[in-house]
Amino acid sequence: MSIPLLICDDSNMARKQVVKSLPEEWEVDITLATNGLEALDAIRAGKAEMVFLDLTMPEMDGYGVLETVKEEGLKSVVIVISGDIQTEAVDRVKSLGALDFIKKPINKDKLRETLNKFGLL
């Protein structure tokens, strides 16, 4: 059964890189979003059991998405993929409900390791 996966990043190149880094055997139905508002629409529409979320985006950033998901009790597993690897950023996203944090540019092996660590693969 295919998992609804949302990849949200304002960079087209970053979205493509995440798609190329996904494990080949992982059955996912991919939806792409370019900002937090589009991400929330996809999550509310049931297109995002799993979310790979950037932090720095126009219109609504990743923090805003995480806050809204938490406030509305939306059911999505979120892994943040961001270049902002400051300890404060990592702590903040985890306190808002993100499962984990992966540094950009994404590393295929790190992604697989993270998915395995949480039983998502």
N, C-alpha and C positions, 0 to 999 in steps of 0.2 A: 504494500500500500504506500502510496506517495505522500510525503509530508509537505504541507504548504509552507514554503520558505520565502521570506521577504528579505531582500537585500536593499538596504537604504543607505545611499551615499550620494552627495551632490556631484561627485566626479564620475563621469562615464567610464573613464579608465579604471578607477578603483572598483566599480561594480563589475566590470568585465574580469578584472583580476580575481575577485572573489569567486565568480562563477567558474573560472578556469581552475581554481584551487580546490573546488569541491571534490570529495572522494568520488571516483567513478561509479562505485557500487551503491552510493547513497541515492535512494529514490526520492527525489524532491520535485515539487511543482513550483517553479520559481516565479515570483513577482518582483518587479523592480520599482523603487521609489527614489525620487531625487531630493526629497526634503521630509521633514517630520510630519507635516500635514498629510502628505500622500501616504506616509507610513501608517499613520493612525487610521486613515480611511481603509487601507488594506487590512489592518489588524481587525478593525470592527466588522469588515466584510468576511472574515473567516479565512483570509488568504495568508495567514501568518502564524502558524503554530510555533514556528521558529523564526527568529529575526536576527540578522546581522546588521548592526546599527552603527553608523558613523556619529561622531559627536558634533562636529562643526559643520553646520549646513544653514542655508538661508531659510527664511519663513518660520521654521521651528527647528531648533537643534535637538540633538540626541537626548540631552538632559530633559527637555520639555516632553519628548516622547515617553521617556521612562517615568516621569512624574505623572503624566496622564494615564499611562497603562496602570500604574499603581493606584491612582485615585479612582479610576473607573473599574478596577478589578478585572481588566482584560486578561485573557488567558493566552499569553505568549511567552516562550522562553527566549530571552534576549541575550545575545553575546555582542558586546561592543567591539568594533574594529576601528581603531583610531590611531593617529599619529601623536596624540596628546597623551603621553605616558607618565605624566607627573603623578606622584603618589596621591595627591589630592583628587585628581580626576578618577583614578582607579577606585579609590575609597568611596567617592561620591556615587559613581554608577552602581557599585555593588550595594550601597545603602539604599539605592532606589530600585533594587530588584534585579539588576543585570546578573546573569549567571557567572560570566567571566569577561575578561578583557584581553583582546589580542592586538598586538602592535602592528601598525601599517608600516611598510607594505606587508601584506599578509604572506605568511609562510605556509606552504601546503602541508608540511609535516606538523607544524604547530597546530594548524586547524584540525587535522586528523586526531592529534593527541588530545586536544580539548574536547572534541566530540566524543572520543572514546572515554575520557575521564568522567564525563557526565552521563554515559550510557545512551548517547544520542545517535550513535552510528551502529 
